[in-house]
Each structure stands twice: as C-alpha cells, then as structure tokens.
Amino acid sequence: MNQWKKDLGYENHKYYDFLLAMILLTGVLSVFLNQSILLVPTSLLIIVALASKWYDGYSGSELELLNHRTSIRLFPGEDTELRFRFRNKSKAPVLNGRLSFSSNSNIRADDTFIRKSSKGYQYSVPLSLMSEGEKEVRLPIKAVQRGVTKVTNIQYRFPHLIKFTPISMDFLPLYETEVVIYPIQKPVYGIEEVFQVAPGEQRASFSPFEDLLTPVGTRDYVSSDPFHRIHWKASAKTGTLQTKVYERQVDVSWTIMVNVTQETRLGNEHISRHIEDLLSYASYLCHFAAQNKYDFEMLVNMRRPHDRPYFYQPEGSGYQQLKESLELLARIQVNQLFMPAEELMHRLHHQLYKKKTIIILGDIPEHTYRYIREWSRKGLRVFQVQVEDSQAVLVPLSYKGAYV
C-alpha cells in the first residue's frame, strides 16, 4: 500500500503545455526557415520535458515513513524527542524539502519550529533525502499538560529539481506514535487514616484474620486456643501440646470514584471546571495505594465504547496497576460525553462484593446519598476528597450522608 499521495501542483499542466508549444514552434520554424540550428533548442526542450517527466514519476515514488505503534509516556514538564525515520528507495533524490505536521497543545517544541493554529501547533523541519538513502528526523519536545497527543497532517514538500515548482506528499495512514502525558500529582491530606480491614492476601503483623492455608509454625498450647488448632505431630515430637500458627493477613482495598461533573441550580449536570484538579488528586491516590501495596480500582464517569460504558480500571496493585491507571486518567478528554453521577453510583453499587474503602472525588449530588447510606449499612467506609483553603482533604461520610 502506498503511504503517500503526491500532488505535482496546479501549474504542472501549464508547464508541459508551454514546453510542448515551444517544441512545436522551434520545430516548425526550423522546417520553414530551413535552419537546422533551430533543432538544437527543440532537442533541448525535448530533453527537459523528458527529464521533468522522469522526475515527476520517480521523485518520492518509493518514499517510506516507518510507522510502528509507539507510546511515549511523560509527566508535564518532562522532555523527549519525536522521531521520524524515512527511507527513500527511489533513484531520484529529494533535496531542500520540509517536513510538516500538526499536534494539539499538550506538547510543545522549540519556538523556531512552531506555528500556532486553532487546534494546537504546526511544525516544519528541513529534510533532504538522497537516492536510495535513509534519514531520521528528531524534534525535541516538552510535555505541557495532561492528555494524549497524536501527530496528524504529515506532509513533505520539496522543490522539483528541474522546473523548481513544489511537490507535495501527503501521508495517508494514521501515524501510530502517540505521546501520553500523565496528570500531575496534587496531594490529598488525611490519606494515612484511610483503610478498610477485611480478610485478604496482604501480610500483616497484627490482624484479626488468618490464612488457614498458610501455616508458618507452631507455639506452645494455651488454654484459650481452640482444640482443632493443636498440631499433634509437633506435640508428639516435643512432648508438650503445640498450636498451629497461621499467616495473618488483611485486605486494604480502595475503590476510587471520580465524578467529573457538577450540577447547576436547575439540577443539570455538566463537566466540572475543576476536572484537571480532580484527575490530579486521583493520580496522587493511585500513587499512594501502589506505594503501600494496596489493591485499588478506579471509576470515572466519562463514557467510552466498551463493555463497561465508562472509564474503569479493574482492581489490582503494584507498578503495572499504577501505570494503567495513570494512562486511563491521561486519556480522558473534556469534550467527551459523560455519564450522570447517579448512574455511575448505581453501577458501582451492583458490583461491590466485599468490604472496602470508597473514596469519592468531585461533587456528590443530594439524590445519590441513598447509595452511601446503603454502603455504610454494609460496613463499607466512604470518604470524599474536599478542597479546603486550596488543600484537598479526605472527609469521612456518616451513615446519614452528613460529614462526620
């Protein structure tokens, strides 16, 4: 499949019409005037016409832009390079050309390469390719703000080596390199007190729950030990009664729910003007949970074409879970359709299957407190991130929906 659409320019036909007219004129004059010397310019014009046609056909005809799927992941303020690797398999060189492309405003390069547009930035860099040659173009860029950037409108323009008119090459496929910019972290205070103890797989020095499949040793029997805990083989070896000791475990798991909408006085919902702050607080919570090896899941009420029609990160822990969560936050766009907060809470309510801590970021509409009351009855702890004096603080919610 050809990657490029070549445009020789609207004056291309005029050029060849002019050459044809000059060839006929000089040829006819040489016959009528019986001056063979006039065949010299005729021959030169024919050579120019043929050479122009040859360059029209071969220039850029086998130009290839390597297009592998690549994701570049950054935080705002970090620097990297955009790389474009070209191969010119044709016998015709392309000289003094310029590569141009567009991006949104999430990234920015050196000012010498930029032209501001309504949708972001347009870039133009010099590029020449020798016949059957290869070259890599590198453009230093800086991550500016959260989001995902794809390079679009890739075009290569170079002058015709004979007629000097510009030739345009438009790149047809979607360029597969993307720049994913994670949200910054904004601290949430009071987070250390947030945990929900339940049986689980995380080891703990002190816990009311034990894993009966993971014995770790024995100790001397005391009168308060249950009879079924006696380790008879160990008791026979030592001559005294021994009790089995099991690994103590807890489940500290979070559900992070981000409501990116807010209600108007008339009860209508729209995207919150604080959406970037909410996503930054969510980023901080994900980092904290991953560092402390907590299991966590995350829900955001932005719609997406998926089995779950909203942004959802299944429960997990560790670095890979954090990476996927940050990427989910990065891919949220403010111009997407949103899901009403009540619908998101309804879906969350029907997927809860164990005790955990629920952390809500964003507004809580009054008519959704019935879910919080139900969660409290089931023994779940519910918190909301509230902003007080420009600081985000975790506030526990009581059974009735009022703040404790």
C-alpha positions in Angstrom: 0.0 0.0 0.0 1.3 3.4 -1.0 1.8 5.6 2.1 1.7 8.9 0.2 -0.5 10.9 -2.1 1.6 13.0 -4.5 0.5 16.4 -5.7 2.6 18.0 -8.5 0.8 21.3 -8.3 -1.9 23.0 -10.2 0.6 24.6 -12.6 2.0 21.2 -13.7 -0.2 21.0 -16.9 0.7 24.6 -17.8 4.4 23.8 -17.6 4.1 20.9 -20.1 1.7 22.8 -22.3 4.3 25.6 -22.5 7.1 23.1 -23.3 5.0 21.4 -26.0 4.2 24.8 -27.6 7.9 25.8 -27.6 8.9 22.4 -29.1 6.4 22.7 -31.9 7.3 26.4 -32.5 11.0 25.8 -32.8 10.5 22.6 -34.9 8.1 24.3 -37.3 10.4 27.3 -37.7 13.4 25.1 -38.4 11.4 23.4 -41.2 10.0 26.6 -42.8 13.2 28.6 -42.4 15.3 25.6 -43.4 17.6 26.3 -40.4 18.8 23.1 -38.8 20.4 25.2 -36.0 16.9 25.7 -34.6 16.6 22.0 -34.0 19.1 22.4 -31.1 16.7 24.3 -28.8 14.0 21.9 -29.9 16.1 18.9 -28.8 17.0 20.7 -25.5 13.3 21.3 -24.8 12.5 17.7 -25.5 15.3 16.6 -23.1 13.9 19.0 -20.4 10.4 17.7 -20.9 11.5 14.0 -20.7 13.7 14.7 -17.6 10.8 16.5 -16.0 8.5 13.6 -16.6 11.1 11.2 -15.2 11.5 13.2 -12.0 7.7 13.6 -11.7 7.4 9.8 -11.8 10.3 8.8 -9.6 10.6 11.6 -7.0 9.1 10.4 -3.8 7.6 7.4 -5.5 9.2 5.0 -3.1 9.3 7.2 0.0 8.7 5.3 3.2 8.0 6.6 6.7 8.5 3.8 9.3 5.2 3.6 11.2 5.4 1.3 14.2 3.0 1.6 17.1 4.8 3.5 19.8 3.7 5.2 23.0 5.9 7.8 24.7 4.8 8.4 28.3 5.7 11.6 30.2 4.7 13.8 33.1 4.1 17.5 32.5 7.4 19.4 32.2 9.4 16.4 31.0 11.4 16.5 27.7 11.8 13.9 25.0 12.2 13.6 21.2 9.7 12.9 18.4 11.5 10.7 15.8 10.6 10.2 12.2 12.7 7.7 10.2 12.4 8.0 6.4 13.7 5.7 3.6 14.0 6.9 0.0 14.1 3.7 -2.1 13.8 5.7 -5.4 16.8 6.6 -7.6 15.6 10.2 -7.6 16.9 12.4 -4.7 14.6 14.9 -2.9 16.5 18.0 -1.8 15.8 21.1 0.2 12.4 19.8 1.4 10.4 20.5 4.5 8.5 18.0 6.7 5.4 19.5 8.4 2.9 18.1 10.8 0.4 19.1 13.5 -0.2 18.2 17.1 -2.5 19.5 19.9 -1.3 21.8 22.6 -0.4 19.1 25.1 3.2 19.1 23.8 5.4 21.9 22.5 8.7 22.0 20.6 11.2 24.8 20.2 9.6 28.0 19.1 11.6 28.1 15.8 9.6 25.1 14.6 6.1 26.2 15.7 3.3 28.0 14.1 0.2 28.4 16.3 -3.1 27.1 15.0 -6.6 27.0 16.3 -6.2 23.3 17.3 -2.7 23.3 18.6 0.7 23.7 16.9 2.1 23.1 13.4 5.7 22.2 12.9 8.1 22.4 10.0 11.6 21.0 9.8 14.1 20.7 6.9 14.5 17.3 5.3 16.6 16.2 2.3 16.9 12.6 1.2 19.5 11.2 -1.2 18.6 8.5 -3.7 18.3 5.1 -2.0 19.1 6.7 1.3 17.7 6.7 4.9 17.4 9.5 7.4 16.0 10.2 10.9 14.4 13.5 11.9 14.5 14.3 15.6 12.4 17.0 17.1 12.8 17.9 20.8 9.5 18.4 22.6 8.3 19.2 26.1 5.1 17.8 27.8 2.9 20.7 28.6 -0.3 19.3 30.1 -2.2 16.1 30.7 -3.6 14.3 27.7 -2.8 12.2 24.6 -1.2 13.7 21.5 -1.1 12.1 18.1 0.8 13.6 15.1 -1.5 14.5 12.3 -1.4 16.2 8.9 2.0 14.9 8.0 3.2 16.4 4.7 6.5 16.5 2.9 7.1 19.3 0.4 10.2 19.6 -1.8 11.1 21.6 -5.0 11.2 19.9 -8.4 14.9 19.7 -9.4 14.2 20.8 -13.0 11.1 23.0 -13.0 11.6 24.1 -9.4 7.8 24.1 -8.6 6.9 22.5 -5.2 5.8 18.9 -5.0 3.6 17.9 -2.0 3.5 14.4 -0.5 0.6 13.8 2.0 0.9 10.9 4.4 -2.2 8.8 4.2 -2.2 6.3 7.1 -2.7 7.2 10.8 0.7 7.8 12.3 1.0 5.3 15.1 3.2 7.2 17.5 1.4 8.8 20.4 2.5 10.9 23.4 0.7 10.0 26.6 1.1 12.7 29.3 0.1 11.6 32.8 -1.7 14.0 35.2 0.4 15.7 37.8 0.0 14.7 41.4 -1.7 17.0 43.8 -1.5 15.9 47.4 -4.6 14.7 49.4 -4.2 15.2 53.1 -5.5 12.8 55.8 -5.0 9.9 53.5 -2.9 7.9 56.0 -6.1 7.2 58.1 -8.0 5.6 55.2 -8.1 1.9 55.3 -10.6 -0.9 55.5 -9.5 -4.1 57.3 -11.0 -7.3 55.9 -9.7 -10.8 55.2 -7.3 -10.8 52.3 -3.9 -11.7 50.8 -1.7 -8.9 52.3 0.6 -9.9 55.1 0.3 -8.0 58.4 1.9 -8.2 61.8 -1.4 -7.6 63.6 -4.7 -8.6 62.1 -7.9 -10.4 63.3 -7.8 -12.5 60.1 -5.7 -15.6 59.3 -5.0 -17.6 56.2 -5.7 -21.2 57.2 -3.9 -22.4 54.1 -0.6 -20.8 55.1 0.8 -22.2 58.4 4.0 -20.6 59.4 4.9 -22.6 62.5 3.9 -23.7 66.0 3.9 -22.4 69.6 3.1 -23.8 73.0 -0.6 -24.5 73.6 -2.5 -22.2 76.0 -6.0 -22.8 77.4 -7.6 -20.2 75.2 -6.6 -22.0 72.0 -9.3 -23.9 70.1 -8.9 -27.7 70.2 -8.8 -28.1 66.4 -5.6 -25.9 66.3 -3.5 -28.5 68.1 -0.6 -29.7 66.0 -0.5 -33.4 67.0 2.7 -34.4 65.2 4.7 -31.5 66.7 3.2 -32.2 70.1 4.4 -35.8 69.9 7.9 -34.7 69.0 8.2 -32.1 71.7 6.3 -33.9 74.4 4.1 -30.8 75.0 1.0 -29.7 73.3 1.7 -27.4 70.3 -0.7 -25.0 68.5 -0.6 -24.2 64.8 0.3 -20.6 63.9 -1.1 -19.2 60.6 -0.1 -16.2 58.5 -2.1 -13.1 59.5 -3.5 -11.2 56.5 -5.6 -8.2 55.8 -7.3 -6.7 52.7 -6.7 -3.0 52.4 -8.6 -2.2 49.1 -9.9 1.0 47.7 -12.5 2.0 45.2 -11.6 5.4 43.8 -14.7 7.0 42.2 -14.1 10.3 40.2 -17.2 12.3 39.4 -16.1 14.8 36.8 -19.5 16.5 36.6 -21.2 19.1 38.7 -24.9 20.1 39.0 -26.3 23.5 38.1 -29.0 25.2 40.2 -31.6 23.6 37.9 -30.2 20.1 38.5 -28.5 19.7 35.1 -25.0 18.2 35.0 -22.0 19.5 33.1 -18.3 18.9 33.1 -16.7 20.4 36.2 -14.4 23.3 35.8 -12.1 21.6 38.3 -11.7 18.4 36.3 -7.9 18.7 36.0 -7.6 19.1 39.8 -9.8 16.0 40.3 -7.7 13.9 38.0 -4.5 15.2 39.7 -6.0 14.1 43.1 -6.9 10.7 41.7 -3.3 10.4 40.4 -2.0 11.0 43.9 -4.3 8.4 45.4 -3.2 5.9 42.8 0.5 6.6 43.6 -0.2 6.3 47.4 -2.1 3.0 47.0 0.6 1.5 44.7 3.5 2.5 47.0 1.7 0.9 50.0 0.8 -2.2 48.0 -3.0 -1.6 48.4 -5.4 -3.1 45.9 -7.4 -0.4 44.2 -9.9 0.0 41.4 -11.0 3.3 39.8 -14.1 4.5 38.0 -14.6 7.8 36.1 -18.0 8.9 34.8 -16.8 9.6 31.2 -18.4 7.5 28.6 -16.4 5.2 26.3 -17.3 2.5 23.8 -16.6 -0.6 26.0 -18.3 -3.4 27.8 -18.4 -1.1 30.7 -19.6 2.2 29.2 -17.4 4.3 31.4 -13.7 4.6 32.3 -12.9 1.7 34.6 -9.6 0.3 35.9 -10.2 -3.2 37.5 -8.8 -3.9 40.9 -5.1 -4.6 41.2 -1.9 -3.5 42.8 1.7 -2.6 42.1 3.5 -0.7 39.4 1.6 -2.1 36.4 -1.7 -1.2 38.0 -0.4 2.3 38.6 0.8 2.6 35.0 -2.6 1.6 33.6 -4.5 3.9 36.0 -2.4 6.9 35.0 -2.9 6.1 31.4 -6.6 5.9 31.9 -6.5 9.3 33.5 -4.4 10.7 30.7 -6.9 9.6 28.0 -9.9 11.4 29.5 -10.9 14.3 27.3 -13.0 17.2 28.5 -15.1 17.2 25.2 -16.2 13.6 25.7 -19.7 12.6 26.7 -20.2 12.0 30.4 -22.3 9.6 32.5 -24.5 11.0 35.2 -23.1 10.6 38.7 -26.2 8.7 39.8 -25.8 6.1 37.0 -22.1 5.6 37.9 -23.0 5.0 41.6 -25.8 2.6 40.6 -23.3 0.6 38.6 -20.8 0.6 41.4 -23.4 -0.4 43.9 -24.2 -3.6 41.9 -20.5 -4.6 41.5 -19.4 -4.3 45.2 -18.8 -7.8 46.6 -16.6 -7.2 49.7 -15.8 -4.7 52.4 -13.6 -1.9 51.2 -12.9 1.8 51.4 -14.7 4.0 48.8 -13.1 7.4 48.0 -15.2 9.8 46.1 -13.6 12.8 44.2 -15.9 15.5 43.0 -19.4 16.6 43.9 -21.9 14.2 45.5 -25.5 15.0 44.2 -28.1 15.1 47.0 -30.2 12.3 45.4 -27.2 9.9 45.4 -26.8 9.8 49.2 -29.1 6.7 49.3 -26.2 4.7 47.9 -23.8 6.0 50.6 -26.3 5.1 53.3 -26.6 1.6 51.9 -22.8 1.2 51.7 -22.5 2.3 55.3 -25.1 -0.2 56.4 -23.0 -2.9 54.8 -19.9 -1.8 56.7 -18.1 0.0 53.9 -16.2 3.2 54.8 -16.9 6.1 52.5 -14.8 9.2 52.2 -14.9 12.3 50.0 -12.0 14.5 48.9 -12.9 18.1 49.7 -10.9 21.2 48.9 -10.4 23.5 51.9 -8.2 26.6 51.6 -6.7 25.2 48.4 -5.8 21.9 50.0 -7.5 18.6 49.3 -8.5 16.8 52.5 -10.3 13.4 53.0 -13.5 13.8 54.9 -15.4 10.7 56.2 -19.1 10.4 55.4 -21.5 9.3 58.1 -24.4 6.9 57.9 -26.9 9.6 57.1 -24.7 11.2 54.5 -23.6 14.1 56.6 -20.0 14.7 57.3 -18.5 13.3 60.5 
